[in-house]
Amino acid sequence: MKLKNYLETIAGVSVYPIVSLLLFVAFFTIVTLWVMRTDKDTIKHIEKLPLDN
């Protein structure tokens, strides 16, 4: 049997792709908003962290 046949027999399996898409969109939106709202001084500090040593 193929994996598709196993997944078709599980009740409610169609919910998982929807939930994972919503989680991805929520995470992407939160990260995008955080990046857009962060002030430039913080960004400059973060971008120089690898060179501090």
N, C-alpha and C positions, 0 to 999 in steps of 0.2 A: 504494500500500500504506500501511496505517496503521502507526503506531509499535508498536502491540501485535503486529502480525504480524512485524515485524523482531525484537522482543524474544523472541518465541516460538522463533525459529530459533537464538538464541544458547544454546549449551550451558552449563548451570550458572548461568543468570541469576537463578534463584530464590534464590540465596544472598545476593545484594546487599540485598534488603529485610531479611532476618534480621540481617545484619551491621550495617546502619545502625540498626536498632532496638536491638540490643545496645549499640552505641556511644552512642546517645542515653541509654539507661537508665543506663549506667555513668557518663557525664558528669553526668547529673542527680543521681545518687546521691552522687558525689564532691563536687559543689558543695553539695548539701544537708548532707552531713556536715561539710564545712568551715565552713559558716555556723553550724551548731549548736554546733561545738566552739570557735569563735573567742570570745575573751573580750570583755567589753563595752567595755573601754578601747580596744581596737583598733577596734571598730565605731565608737565615738565619734570616734576620730581620723580614720577613713576618711570618715565622714559630714560632717566639717567641712573636708575638703580643698578643695572648690570655693570656700569662703568665705575661705580664707587670704589671698588677694590683697587 
